[in-house]
């Protein structure tokens, strides 16, 4: 069989050692090997790779799409990106960049249609269970897992039924993103009500929550930015059964539908100093 590394420079198939004329199949095989070798050479060309990267930087969407952070979600664009990375391997290449560039544009288009994070305003919700860590130390792993499953059955449906997207499950907590602030508050209130009916041996789970609106950066299946930090800090600062919201979030609601109480003396790290914080409840009557 012919060694591809010793093919004639003119692209023709070499004559066999016995002097016979190469068969059509042999010529086709040689041509295919040469084409594949040339394709690999072009794919690995640093000059072409730099050119394609420059083009990607001018395209709409995340020009860094394809790194582990941007591929961490469960959306179909991230799944497609992971497939491209898996097929092309870890090495850089022109084919890889072109494939990821196409998905980059696709993801950007979906975001403009309201199906992604992008520059759209998002309501972020953080919830967790008060004193869960203390209780879990004595409960044992099996009991903790059983309770967490029951907690999930209690508070996740109210979120998803109101078009919330569960971004993360944080052990005894949730991070959820909503497009509608009112729907987010209704979901949290219903989740708290359902959780209040849940009792386990020697302990009753109690929820706290923080809500904020902003324009966080969506990277993969996660959100990053100051708005995320604010919502998380509000959740951490809330007391048992308390729902803390920012002034920005409160401004998106009909004031007649809620009862508010201003929370003062909160020392929250990593949030704007001028942040206004309120505890909210449904309006009576």
C-alpha positions in Angstrom: 0.0 0.0 0.0 1.2 3.5 -0.8 2.7 5.6 2.0 0.8 9.0 2.0 4.0 10.7 3.2 5.8 9.8 0.0 3.3 10.7 -2.7 4.4 12.6 -5.8 4.2 16.4 -5.6 2.0 16.6 -8.7 -0.9 14.8 -7.0 -0.8 11.7 -9.2 -0.6 8.2 -7.8 2.8 6.7 -7.9 3.4 3.7 -10.0 3.4 0.4 -8.1 6.8 -1.2 -7.6 5.8 -3.9 -10.2 5.4 -1.2 -12.9 1.7 -1.7 -13.3 -0.8 1.2 -13.7 -2.5 2.3 -10.4 -6.1 1.3 -10.2 -8.9 3.9 -10.0 -9.6 2.9 -6.4 -5.9 3.5 -5.5 -5.9 6.9 -7.2 -9.1 7.9 -5.4 -7.7 6.8 -2.1 -4.5 8.7 -2.7 -6.5 11.8 -3.6 -8.6 11.5 -0.5 -5.6 11.2 1.7 -4.0 14.2 0.1 -7.3 16.3 0.5 -7.6 15.3 4.2 -3.9 16.2 4.8 -4.4 19.6 3.1 -7.6 20.2 5.1 -5.8 19.5 8.4 -3.0 21.8 7.4 -5.5 24.6 6.7 -7.4 23.9 9.9 -4.2 24.3 11.9 -3.0 27.3 10.1 -2.2 30.1 12.7 -2.8 32.8 10.1 -6.3 31.5 9.3 -7.1 30.9 12.9 -6.3 34.5 13.8 -8.4 35.8 10.9 -11.4 33.7 11.9 -11.0 34.9 15.6 -11.0 38.5 14.4 -14.2 37.9 12.4 -15.8 36.3 15.5 -15.0 39.3 17.6 -17.1 41.5 15.2 -20.1 39.1 15.3 -23.0 39.6 17.6 -23.0 37.6 20.8 -20.3 36.3 23.1 -17.0 36.1 21.2 -15.6 33.8 23.9 -18.4 31.3 23.4 -16.8 27.8 23.6 -14.9 28.0 26.8 -16.0 25.8 29.8 -17.8 28.8 31.5 -20.0 29.6 28.5 -20.8 25.9 27.8 -22.0 25.1 31.3 -25.8 25.4 30.7 -28.5 23.1 29.5 -29.8 25.2 26.6 -29.6 23.8 23.1 -27.0 26.4 22.0 -24.7 25.3 24.8 -25.3 21.6 24.0 -24.4 22.4 20.3 -21.3 24.2 21.5 -20.2 21.2 23.6 -20.7 18.9 20.7 -18.5 21.1 18.5 -15.8 21.2 21.1 -16.0 17.4 21.6 -15.8 16.7 17.9 -12.8 19.0 17.2 -10.9 18.2 20.4 -9.1 20.5 22.7 -6.7 21.9 20.1 -7.6 25.2 18.3 -8.6 25.1 14.7 -10.4 27.0 11.9 -13.3 24.5 11.8 -13.8 24.7 15.5 -13.9 28.6 15.4 -16.3 28.6 12.4 -18.7 26.2 14.2 -18.6 28.1 17.4 -19.1 31.3 15.6 -22.3 30.0 14.0 -23.7 28.9 17.3 -22.6 32.3 18.8 -24.8 34.1 16.2 -27.6 31.7 16.9 -27.4 32.3 20.6 -27.4 36.1 20.1 -30.5 35.9 17.9 -32.4 33.9 20.5 -31.5 36.4 23.2 -32.8 39.3 21.0 -36.0 37.3 20.7 -36.3 37.2 24.5 -35.1 33.6 24.9 -31.9 34.3 26.7 -30.4 36.6 29.3 -28.4 39.1 27.2 -29.3 42.7 27.9 -32.8 42.0 29.1 -33.9 42.9 32.6 -34.2 39.8 34.8 -35.7 39.3 38.2 -33.4 37.2 40.4 -34.6 35.2 43.3 -32.5 33.5 46.0 -34.2 31.2 48.6 -32.8 28.9 51.3 -33.8 27.1 54.5 -33.1 28.8 57.8 -31.0 26.7 60.3 -30.8 23.8 57.8 -27.1 23.3 58.4 -27.5 23.0 62.1 -30.4 20.5 61.7 -28.7 18.4 59.1 -25.6 17.7 61.3 -27.8 15.5 63.5 -30.3 14.3 61.0 -28.0 12.1 58.9 -27.5 11.9 55.2 -30.5 9.7 54.4 -32.9 12.0 56.3 -31.4 15.1 54.8 -31.8 13.7 51.3 -35.4 12.7 52.0 -36.2 16.2 53.3 -34.5 18.0 50.4 -36.6 16.0 48.0 -39.8 17.0 49.8 -38.6 20.6 49.9 -37.9 20.6 46.2 -41.4 19.2 45.5 -42.9 22.0 47.6 -41.1 25.1 46.3 -39.9 24.4 42.8 -43.4 24.0 41.1 -44.5 27.5 42.1 -41.4 28.9 40.4 -41.7 27.0 37.2 -45.4 27.4 36.9 -44.9 31.1 36.8 -42.3 30.9 34.0 -39.3 30.9 36.4 -36.1 29.2 35.3 -34.2 27.4 38.0 -30.6 28.5 37.4 -29.0 26.6 40.3 -30.0 24.2 43.1 -27.8 25.3 46.0 -28.2 22.4 48.4 -30.8 23.8 50.7 -31.5 26.8 48.3 -32.5 27.9 44.9 -31.5 30.6 42.4 -34.3 31.3 40.0 -34.6 33.9 37.1 -37.9 35.5 36.0 -38.9 37.9 33.3 -41.9 39.2 35.4 -41.2 40.7 38.8 -44.8 40.2 39.9 -44.7 36.6 38.9 -41.5 36.2 40.9 -43.0 37.5 44.1 -46.2 35.4 43.6 -44.0 32.3 43.2 -42.0 33.0 46.3 -45.2 33.6 48.4 -46.7 30.4 47.2 -43.4 28.5 47.8 -43.3 29.8 51.4 -47.0 28.8 51.9 -46.4 25.3 50.6 -43.2 24.9 52.6 -45.0 26.0 55.8 -47.2 22.9 55.5 -44.2 20.6 55.5 -43.1 19.0 58.8 -40.5 16.4 59.5 -39.5 14.7 62.8 -38.3 17.4 65.2 -38.0 20.2 62.6 -40.2 22.4 60.4 -38.4 23.9 57.3 -38.7 27.7 57.1 -37.7 29.7 54.1 -36.2 33.1 53.5 -35.8 34.9 50.2 -34.2 37.8 48.4 -35.4 39.4 45.2 -33.8 42.0 42.9 -34.0 43.2 39.3 -31.1 44.0 37.0 -29.4 43.2 33.8 -26.9 40.5 34.7 -24.6 38.9 32.1 -25.7 35.5 31.1 -22.8 33.1 30.6 -23.7 29.5 29.8 -26.5 28.5 32.1 -25.5 31.0 34.8 -25.9 34.7 35.5 -23.0 36.9 36.6 -22.8 40.4 37.9 -23.7 42.9 40.6 -27.4 42.1 40.3 -26.8 38.5 41.2 -24.7 39.5 44.2 -27.4 41.9 45.4 -30.2 39.2 45.3 -28.0 36.7 47.0 -27.1 39.1 49.8 -30.7 40.0 50.3 -31.5 36.3 50.7 -28.7 35.8 53.2 -29.9 38.8 55.3 -33.6 37.8 55.5 -35.0 36.2 58.6 -37.1 33.1 58.8 -40.2 33.5 56.6 -39.0 37.0 55.5 -38.9 38.2 51.9 -36.4 41.0 51.3 -36.5 43.0 48.1 -34.5 45.9 46.7 -36.0 49.3 46.0 -35.5 48.6 42.3 -37.6 45.5 42.5 -40.3 47.2 44.6 -40.5 49.9 42.0 -41.7 47.3 39.4 -44.7 46.4 41.5 -48.1 47.9 42.0 -47.8 49.5 45.4 -51.4 48.6 46.2 -50.7 44.9 46.1 -48.0 44.7 48.7 -47.3 45.8 52.3 -43.8 47.0 52.9 -41.5 47.7 55.8 -38.1 49.4 55.3 -35.2 47.4 56.6 -32.3 49.4 58.0 -28.9 48.8 59.4 -28.0 46.1 56.9 -24.3 45.7 56.4 -24.2 43.9 53.0 -20.9 43.3 51.4 -20.5 43.6 47.6 -23.7 45.7 47.0 -24.2 49.4 46.2 -24.1 51.6 49.3 -27.3 53.3 48.3 -29.3 50.1 48.1 -32.8 50.4 49.6 -34.1 47.2 51.2 -37.7 46.3 52.1 -39.5 43.4 53.7 -42.7 42.7 51.7 -45.9 40.9 52.3 -49.2 40.7 50.4 -51.4 43.7 51.0 -54.3 42.9 53.4 -57.8 43.3 52.1 
